[in-house]
Amino acid sequence: MDADQIMALMQKYFSEKKSLASVENLGAQPVTSLLTDSLDVVDFLMFLEDELQLKTEIDLTQFGPSLMNRNFGELAGEISRWLVDNQMAK
């Protein structure tokens, strides 16, 4: 799954769960601007796991530290690379 598809899932999350009026510029927004506490992050990652139908959890320790310094577009790219690496390992 590429970063654009993951970004579409992120937009779905925020339009459904957070009732944002516009998610057009979501990719450029810092992650911490919308995910303000750890429960938000966990809920967000669980949503992505469900939507991606993952058999393993997204490792929060791997992505957690990078959330502070990334925007949603960068995070989508990181998750896309993680998916490719995990699929190749299986």
LUMVEXKE-614042 format. One record per residue: residue in one letter; chain; x, y, z of N, C-alpha, C in turn. Coordinates in Angstrom, 2 decimals, padded with zeros to 5 digits. Layout:
LUMVEXKE-614042
rest = A kette = A n.x = X n.y = Y n.z = Z ca.x = X ca.y = Y ca.z = Z c.x = X c.y = Y c.z = Z
...
***
This chain:
LUMVEXKE-614042
rest = M kette = A n.x = 000.86 n.y = -001.17 n.z = 000.00 ca.x = 000.00 ca.y = 000.00 ca.z = 000.00 c.x = 000.90 c.y = 001.23 c.z = 000.00
rest = D kette = A n.x = 000.59 n.y = 002.17 n.z = -000.87 ca.x = 001.45 ca.y = 003.35 ca.z = -000.96 c.x = 000.98 c.y = 004.46 c.z = -000.01
rest = A kette = A n.x = 001.82 n.y = 005.48 n.z = 000.10 ca.x = 001.56 ca.y = 006.57 ca.z = 001.04 c.x = 000.26 c.y = 007.31 c.z = 000.74
rest = D kette = A n.x = -000.11 n.y = 007.43 n.z = -000.54 ca.x = -001.36 ca.y = 008.11 ca.z = -000.89 c.x = -002.58 c.y = 007.35 c.z = -000.36
rest = Q kette = A n.x = -002.53 n.y = 006.04 n.z = -000.43 ca.x = -003.64 ca.y = 005.23 ca.z = 000.08 c.x = -003.72 c.y = 005.34 c.z = 001.61
rest = I kette = A n.x = -002.57 n.y = 005.36 n.z = 002.25 ca.x = -002.56 ca.y = 005.51 ca.z = 003.70 c.x = -003.05 c.y = 006.90 c.z = 004.09
rest = M kette = A n.x = -002.67 n.y = 007.92 n.z = 003.32 ca.x = -003.16 ca.y = 009.27 ca.z = 003.57 c.x = -004.68 c.y = 009.32 c.z = 003.44
rest = A kette = A n.x = -005.24 n.y = 008.61 n.z = 002.49 ca.x = -006.70 ca.y = 008.57 ca.z = 002.33 c.x = -007.35 c.y = 007.97 c.z = 003.57
rest = L kette = A n.x = -006.73 n.y = 006.95 n.z = 004.16 ca.x = -007.26 ca.y = 006.36 ca.z = 005.40 c.x = -007.16 c.y = 007.35 c.z = 006.54
rest = M kette = A n.x = -006.07 n.y = 008.10 n.z = 006.59 ca.x = -005.92 ca.y = 009.12 ca.z = 007.64 c.x = -007.01 c.y = 010.19 c.z = 007.49
rest = Q kette = A n.x = -007.28 n.y = 010.59 n.z = 006.26 ca.x = -008.34 ca.y = 011.57 ca.z = 006.03 c.x = -009.70 c.y = 011.01 c.z = 006.45
rest = K kette = A n.x = -009.93 n.y = 009.74 n.z = 006.18 ca.x = -011.18 ca.y = 009.09 ca.z = 006.59 c.x = -011.31 c.y = 009.13 c.z = 008.11
rest = Y kette = A n.x = -010.22 n.y = 008.80 n.z = 008.81 ca.x = -010.23 ca.y = 008.81 ca.z = 010.27 c.x = -010.66 c.y = 010.18 c.z = 010.80
rest = F kette = A n.x = -010.01 n.y = 011.23 n.z = 010.31 ca.x = -010.29 ca.y = 012.55 ca.z = 010.84 c.x = -011.65 c.y = 013.08 c.z = 010.42
rest = S kette = A n.x = -012.13 n.y = 012.69 n.z = 009.26 ca.x = -013.46 ca.y = 013.16 ca.z = 008.87 c.x = -014.55 c.y = 012.42 c.z = 009.63
rest = E kette = A n.x = -014.31 n.y = 011.15 n.z = 009.99 ca.x = -015.31 ca.y = 010.38 ca.z = 010.73 c.x = -015.21 c.y = 010.58 c.z = 012.24
rest = K kette = A n.x = -014.02 n.y = 010.48 n.z = 012.77 ca.x = -013.86 ca.y = 010.46 ca.z = 014.22 c.x = -013.70 c.y = 011.84 c.z = 014.84
rest = K kette = A n.x = -013.12 n.y = 012.76 n.z = 014.11 ca.x = -012.84 ca.y = 014.07 ca.z = 014.69 c.x = -013.69 c.y = 015.17 c.z = 014.10
rest = S kette = A n.x = -014.54 n.y = 014.84 n.z = 013.15 ca.x = -015.48 ca.y = 015.79 ca.z = 012.54 c.x = -014.79 c.y = 017.06 c.z = 012.05
rest = L kette = A n.x = -013.66 n.y = 016.89 n.z = 011.41 ca.x = -012.99 ca.y = 018.06 ca.z = 010.83 c.x = -013.74 c.y = 018.51 c.z = 009.59
rest = A kette = A n.x = -013.91 n.y = 019.78 n.z = 009.45 ca.x = -014.61 ca.y = 020.32 ca.z = 008.29 c.x = -013.81 c.y = 020.08 c.z = 007.02
rest = S kette = A n.x = -012.49 n.y = 020.21 n.z = 007.10 ca.x = -011.66 ca.y = 020.05 ca.z = 005.91 c.x = -010.41 c.y = 019.26 c.z = 006.27
rest = V kette = A n.x = -010.14 n.y = 018.26 n.z = 005.47 ca.x = -008.91 ca.y = 017.47 ca.z = 005.65 c.x = -008.03 c.y = 017.59 c.z = 004.40
rest = E kette = A n.x = -008.30 n.y = 018.62 n.z = 003.60 ca.x = -007.57 ca.y = 018.81 ca.z = 002.36 c.x = -006.07 c.y = 018.94 c.z = 002.57
rest = N kette = A n.x = -005.64 n.y = 019.68 n.z = 003.55 ca.x = -004.23 ca.y = 019.92 ca.z = 003.80 c.x = -003.68 c.y = 019.06 c.z = 004.93
rest = L kette = A n.x = -004.31 n.y = 017.93 n.z = 005.17 ca.x = -003.91 ca.y = 017.06 ca.z = 006.27 c.x = -002.44 c.y = 016.65 c.z = 006.15
rest = G kette = A n.x = -002.00 n.y = 016.34 n.z = 004.97 ca.x = -000.63 ca.y = 015.87 ca.z = 004.79 c.x = 000.42 c.y = 016.83 c.z = 005.28
rest = A kette = A n.x = 000.14 n.y = 018.11 n.z = 005.25 ca.x = 001.10 ca.y = 019.13 ca.z = 005.67 c.x = 001.00 c.y = 019.47 c.z = 007.16
rest = Q kette = A n.x = -000.05 n.y = 019.02 n.z = 007.81 ca.x = -000.26 ca.y = 019.37 ca.z = 009.22 c.x = 000.63 c.y = 018.52 c.z = 010.11
rest = P kette = A n.x = 001.22 n.y = 019.13 n.z = 011.14 ca.x = 001.99 ca.y = 018.34 ca.z = 012.11 c.x = 001.07 c.y = 017.34 c.z = 012.80
rest = V kette = A n.x = 001.59 n.y = 016.16 n.z = 013.03 ca.x = 000.80 ca.y = 015.11 ca.z = 013.68 c.x = 000.29 c.y = 015.59 c.z = 015.03
rest = T kette = A n.x = 001.13 n.y = 016.28 n.z = 015.78 ca.x = 000.75 ca.y = 016.71 ca.z = 017.12 c.x = -000.32 c.y = 017.80 c.z = 017.12
rest = S kette = A n.x = -000.63 n.y = 018.38 n.z = 015.96 ca.x = -001.68 ca.y = 019.39 ca.z = 015.93 c.x = -003.06 c.y = 018.76 c.z = 016.08
rest = L kette = A n.x = -003.20 n.y = 017.48 n.z = 015.71 ca.x = -004.50 ca.y = 016.81 ca.z = 015.80 c.x = -004.51 c.y = 015.65 c.z = 016.79
rest = L kette = A n.x = -003.37 n.y = 015.04 n.z = 017.01 ca.x = -003.27 ca.y = 013.95 ca.z = 017.99 c.x = -002.54 c.y = 014.51 c.z = 019.20
rest = T kette = A n.x = -003.32 n.y = 015.02 n.z = 020.13 ca.x = -002.74 ca.y = 015.80 ca.z = 021.22 c.x = -002.36 c.y = 015.00 c.z = 022.45
rest = D kette = A n.x = -002.90 n.y = 013.81 n.z = 022.61 ca.x = -002.48 ca.y = 012.99 ca.z = 023.75 c.x = -002.32 c.y = 011.54 c.z = 023.33
rest = S kette = A n.x = -001.79 n.y = 010.74 n.z = 024.23 ca.x = -001.44 ca.y = 009.35 ca.z = 023.89 c.x = -002.66 c.y = 008.51 c.z = 023.52
rest = L kette = A n.x = -003.81 n.y = 008.80 n.z = 024.11 ca.x = -005.02 ca.y = 008.04 ca.z = 023.76 c.x = -005.45 c.y = 008.34 c.z = 022.33
rest = D kette = A n.x = -005.27 n.y = 009.57 n.z = 021.90 ca.x = -005.57 ca.y = 009.92 ca.z = 020.51 c.x = -004.68 c.y = 009.13 c.z = 019.55
rest = V kette = A n.x = -003.40 n.y = 009.05 n.z = 019.90 ca.x = -002.44 ca.y = 008.32 ca.z = 019.05 c.x = -002.81 c.y = 006.86 c.z = 018.97
rest = V kette = A n.x = -003.12 n.y = 006.25 n.z = 020.11 ca.x = -003.48 ca.y = 004.83 ca.z = 020.14 c.x = -004.74 c.y = 004.58 c.z = 019.32
rest = D kette = A n.x = -005.76 n.y = 005.41 n.z = 019.50 ca.x = -007.00 ca.y = 005.25 ca.z = 018.73 c.x = -006.73 c.y = 005.39 c.z = 017.23
rest = F kette = A n.x = -005.92 n.y = 006.34 n.z = 016.86 ca.x = -005.57 ca.y = 006.58 ca.z = 015.47 c.x = -004.85 c.y = 005.36 c.z = 014.88
rest = L kette = A n.x = -003.86 n.y = 004.84 n.z = 015.59 ca.x = -003.11 ca.y = 003.68 ca.z = 015.09 c.x = -003.98 c.y = 002.43 c.z = 015.03
rest = M kette = A n.x = -004.87 n.y = 002.26 n.z = 016.00 ca.x = -005.80 ca.y = 001.11 ca.z = 015.97 c.x = -006.73 c.y = 001.21 c.z = 014.76
rest = F kette = A n.x = -007.19 n.y = 002.41 n.z = 014.44 ca.x = -008.02 ca.y = 002.62 ca.z = 013.27 c.x = -007.26 c.y = 002.19 c.z = 012.01
rest = L kette = A n.x = -006.01 n.y = 002.64 n.z = 011.88 ca.x = -005.21 ca.y = 002.28 ca.z = 010.71 c.x = -005.00 c.y = 000.77 c.z = 010.64
rest = E kette = A n.x = -004.72 n.y = 000.14 n.z = 011.77 ca.x = -004.53 ca.y = -001.32 ca.z = 011.79 c.x = -005.79 c.y = -002.03 c.z = 011.31
rest = D kette = A n.x = -006.94 n.y = -001.58 n.z = 011.78 ca.x = -008.21 ca.y = -002.19 ca.z = 011.36 c.x = -008.45 c.y = -001.99 c.z = 009.87
rest = E kette = A n.x = -008.27 n.y = -000.77 n.z = 009.40 ca.x = -008.52 ca.y = -000.45 ca.z = 008.00 c.x = -007.54 c.y = -001.19 c.z = 007.07
rest = L kette = A n.x = -006.31 n.y = -001.34 n.z = 007.52 ca.x = -005.29 ca.y = -002.04 ca.z = 006.72 c.x = -005.38 c.y = -003.55 c.z = 006.88
rest = Q kette = A n.x = -006.24 n.y = -003.99 n.z = 007.81 ca.x = -006.43 ca.y = -005.42 ca.z = 008.10 c.x = -005.09 c.y = -006.10 c.z = 008.40
rest = L kette = A n.x = -004.34 n.y = -005.45 n.z = 009.32 ca.x = -003.03 ca.y = -005.98 ca.z = 009.68 c.x = -003.16 c.y = -007.14 c.z = 010.64
rest = K kette = A n.x = -002.28 n.y = -008.10 n.z = 010.49 ca.x = -002.24 ca.y = -009.24 ca.z = 011.41 c.x = -001.37 c.y = -008.93 c.z = 012.61
rest = T kette = A n.x = -000.49 n.y = -007.95 n.z = 012.48 ca.x = 000.34 ca.y = -007.51 ca.z = 013.58 c.x = 000.07 c.y = -006.03 c.z = 013.85
rest = E kette = A n.x = 000.32 n.y = -005.62 n.z = 015.07 ca.x = 000.08 ca.y = -004.24 ca.z = 015.45 c.x = 001.16 c.y = -003.33 c.z = 014.87
rest = I kette = A n.x = 000.79 n.y = -002.09 n.z = 014.62 ca.x = 001.79 ca.y = -001.09 ca.z = 014.30 c.x = 002.55 c.y = -000.80 c.z = 015.58
rest = D kette = A n.x = 003.83 n.y = -000.93 n.z = 015.54 ca.x = 004.67 ca.y = -000.77 ca.z = 016.73 c.x = 004.74 c.y = 000.70 c.z = 017.12
rest = L kette = A n.x = 004.06 n.y = 001.05 n.z = 018.18 ca.x = 004.01 ca.y = 002.43 ca.z = 018.64 c.x = 005.39 c.y = 002.93 c.z = 019.01
rest = T kette = A n.x = 006.25 n.y = 002.07 n.z = 019.53 ca.x = 007.60 ca.y = 002.52 ca.z = 019.89 c.x = 008.41 c.y = 002.89 c.z = 018.66
rest = Q kette = A n.x = 008.07 n.y = 002.30 n.z = 017.52 ca.x = 008.76 ca.y = 002.64 ca.z = 016.29 c.x = 008.29 c.y = 003.97 c.z = 015.72
rest = F kette = A n.x = 006.99 n.y = 004.22 n.z = 015.76 ca.x = 006.44 ca.y = 005.43 ca.z = 015.17 c.x = 006.20 c.y = 006.53 c.z = 016.19
rest = G kette = A n.x = 006.06 n.y = 006.18 n.z = 017.44 ca.x = 005.75 ca.y = 007.17 ca.z = 018.47 c.x = 006.71 c.y = 008.34 c.z = 018.52
rest = P kette = A n.x = 008.03 n.y = 008.09 n.z = 018.63 ca.x = 008.97 ca.y = 009.21 ca.z = 018.71 c.x = 008.94 c.y = 010.11 c.z = 017.47
rest = S kette = A n.x = 008.71 n.y = 009.52 n.z = 016.31 ca.x = 008.73 ca.y = 010.32 ca.z = 015.08 c.x = 007.48 c.y = 011.18 c.z = 014.94
rest = L kette = A n.x = 006.44 n.y = 010.88 n.z = 015.68 ca.x = 005.20 ca.y = 011.66 ca.z = 015.58 c.x = 005.42 c.y = 013.11 c.z = 015.98
rest = M kette = A n.x = 006.30 n.y = 013.33 n.z = 016.92 ca.x = 006.52 ca.y = 014.67 ca.z = 017.44 c.x = 007.09 c.y = 015.62 c.z = 016.39
rest = N kette = A n.x = 007.81 n.y = 015.07 n.z = 015.42 ca.x = 008.52 ca.y = 015.91 ca.z = 014.47 c.x = 008.05 c.y = 015.72 c.z = 013.03
rest = R kette = A n.x = 006.94 n.y = 015.05 n.z = 012.82 ca.x = 006.49 ca.y = 014.72 ca.z = 011.47 c.x = 005.13 c.y = 015.35 c.z = 011.18
rest = N kette = A n.x = 004.86 n.y = 015.49 n.z = 009.89 ca.x = 003.50 ca.y = 015.83 ca.z = 009.49 c.x = 002.83 c.y = 014.54 c.z = 009.02
rest = F kette = A n.x = 001.56 n.y = 014.62 n.z = 008.72 ca.x = 000.82 ca.y = 013.41 ca.z = 008.36 c.x = 001.31 c.y = 012.79 c.z = 007.04
rest = G kette = A n.x = 001.76 n.y = 013.63 n.z = 006.13 ca.x = 002.30 ca.y = 013.11 ca.z = 004.87 c.x = 003.54 c.y = 012.28 c.z = 005.09
rest = E kette = A n.x = 004.43 n.y = 012.76 n.z = 005.94 ca.x = 005.65 ca.y = 012.01 ca.z = 006.26 c.x = 005.32 c.y = 010.72 c.z = 006.99
rest = L kette = A n.x = 004.36 n.y = 010.78 n.z = 007.91 ca.x = 003.96 ca.y = 009.58 ca.z = 008.64 c.x = 003.36 c.y = 008.54 c.z = 007.69
rest = A kette = A n.x = 002.57 n.y = 008.97 n.z = 006.73 ca.x = 002.00 ca.y = 008.04 ca.z = 005.74 c.x = 003.12 c.y = 007.34 c.z = 004.99
rest = G kette = A n.x = 004.15 n.y = 008.07 n.z = 004.63 ca.x = 005.30 ca.y = 007.47 ca.z = 003.95 c.x = 006.02 c.y = 006.47 c.z = 004.81
rest = E kette = A n.x = 006.19 n.y = 006.79 n.z = 006.09 ca.x = 006.86 ca.y = 005.87 ca.z = 007.01 c.x = 006.06 c.y = 004.58 c.z = 007.18
rest = I kette = A n.x = 004.75 n.y = 004.72 n.z = 007.33 ca.x = 003.91 ca.y = 003.53 ca.z = 007.50 c.x = 003.92 c.y = 002.70 c.z = 006.22
rest = S kette = A n.x = 003.90 n.y = 003.35 n.z = 005.09 ca.x = 003.96 ca.y = 002.63 ca.z = 003.81 c.x = 005.25 c.y = 001.81 c.z = 003.71
rest = R kette = A n.x = 006.38 n.y = 002.43 n.z = 004.07 ca.x = 007.66 ca.y = 001.70 ca.z = 004.05 c.x = 007.65 c.y = 000.55 c.z = 005.05
rest = W kette = A n.x = 007.06 n.y = 000.78 n.z = 006.22 ca.x = 006.99 ca.y = -000.26 ca.z = 007.24 c.x = 006.17 c.y = -001.45 c.z = 006.73
rest = L kette = A n.x = 005.07 n.y = -001.16 n.z = 006.04 ca.x = 004.25 ca.y = -002.23 ca.z = 005.49 c.x = 005.03 c.y = -003.04 c.z = 004.46
rest = V kette = A n.x = 005.77 n.y = -002.37 n.z = 003.59 ca.x = 006.57 ca.y = -003.07 ca.z = 002.58 c.x = 007.62 c.y = -003.94 c.z = 003.26
rest = D kette = A n.x = 008.31 n.y = -003.39 n.z = 004.25 ca.x = 009.35 ca.y = -004.16 ca.z = 004.95 c.x = 008.77 c.y = -005.37 c.z = 005.65
rest = N kette = A n.x = 007.62 n.y = -005.22 n.z = 006.28 ca.x = 007.00 ca.y = -006.34 ca.z = 007.00 c.x = 006.46 c.y = -007.38 c.z = 006.06
rest = Q kette = A n.x = 005.94 n.y = -006.97 n.z = 004.91 ca.x = 005.43 ca.y = -007.95 ca.z = 003.94 c.x = 006.58 c.y = -008.75 c.z = 003.34
rest = M kette = A n.x = 007.72 n.y = -008.11 n.z = 003.13 ca.x = 008.87 ca.y = -008.80 ca.z = 002.57 c.x = 009.48 c.y = -009.77 c.z = 003.57
rest = A kette = A n.x = 009.34 n.y = -009.47 n.z = 004.87 ca.x = 009.91 ca.y = -010.33 ca.z = 005.90 c.x = 009.11 c.y = -011.60 c.z = 006.08
rest = K kette = A n.x = 007.87 n.y = -011.62 n.z = 005.61 ca.x = 007.01 ca.y = -012.79 ca.z = 005.82 c.x = 007.18 c.y = -013.80 c.z = 004.74
***
